């Protein structure tokens, strides 16, 4: 076993995932730590009910943002890797330009939608007119970012270290803004405005730095690239964008639907408690996502080269590593749940400890499934993943409503466990069968070419 593990970590692909993933993981860790500080300051200053309003703000914005945006970074990596492999850097510039135009358009549309929603949902969540107005103001954060394009540039250029540094700085700015607001005696409105300021500053820093990365990598002229005829030149690009957008939208809806159910069924105070549960429970996943981002890029490159044996080997090893590490984290977190919640959010949030144990186990299943689900996109099958997400969403909605009304926050967390387990089972089964089929087809095609080369040319 020791020899086998040593061989795993000598694997070039895994070493590359580790090389680029570690700096991003450090950055994500710094951002998570900064987020915990922000969480601790706000929960102690505002209490469960007012903090619950902010939690619902973030939920509304996240859902609208994902429905409006097209998650263009996946198209930049998938189709960009293919163009680079074909030595066509100018085509990559065209894809980046298209992604940027889509991001700008959808962010403006998302902002308008949030403004409209802000004056519709208050009656359901028990918001005052002032709280509804602040939700509309919060929509400004959507027009300050082109995150899909920026993420795609960072990853296709292997600029993970820059991404980590800039992300950490942006998160620190938000934390400092919130601390300054609390120290100056700001109330609920002041804290919300501080969050908006910090988020806008961070978004602008990410955008500007990603453009600088593109220029340094030799793609600085992407803004002058022509997008006319790109659908003709890249037949599968638009379909890929639409499919991945729908899939990621459903995925995000699944991740934020629990907050909507809690806010609507259990009230603002329970929404505040559950936001603490989610903030703590998703930290390991956000850190692992750093490696998942690099993994996706490597899987896309293997798929572009039709090297499905290396594809399967890398995916299998990373899935086992992620599963083992996440389970170990869950054991520690489950044992120390009360102390952790008290240290981060304070004694008024002590009721979040038990739901946190259950929710954290759901995150173990999510981390195990993440590499496999990302592999489906790398294989160019986001539509299949969309089908799985749509089917499991129905199970999630039903179980979540029943769980919330029966067992409160613990019931919601158990519903998330059922959902993640179902996703894990479906995705592993499909990817295993599909990649075996692709590997067999590639082997047969290679054998046919080799056999034909054994016959001498017929000379007239």
Secondary structure, DSSP 8 states (H G I E B T S, - for coil): -HHHHHHHHH-HHHHHHHHHHHHHHHHHHHHHHHHHHHHHHHHHHHHHHHHHHHHHHHHHHHHHHHHH---THHHHHHHHHHHHHTT-HHHHHHHHHHHHHHHHHHHHHHHHHHHHHTTTTHHHHT--HHHHHHHHHHGGGGGG--HHHHHHHHHHTT-HHHHHHHHHHHHHHHHHHHHHHHHTT--HHHHHHHHHHHHHHHHHHHHHHHHHHHHHTT-GGGGG---TTHHHHSTTHHHHHHHHHHHHHHHHHHHHHHHHHHHHHT-HHHHHHHHHHHHHHTHHHHHHHHHHHHHHHHHHHHHHTT-HHHHHHHHHHHHHHHHHHHHHHHHHHHHTHHHHHHHHH-GGGTTHHHHHHHHHHHHHHHHHHHHHHHHHHHTT-HHHHHHHHHHHHHHHHHHHHHHHHHHTHHHHHHHHHHHHHHHHHHHHHHHHHHHHHHHHHHHHHHHHHHHHHTS-----
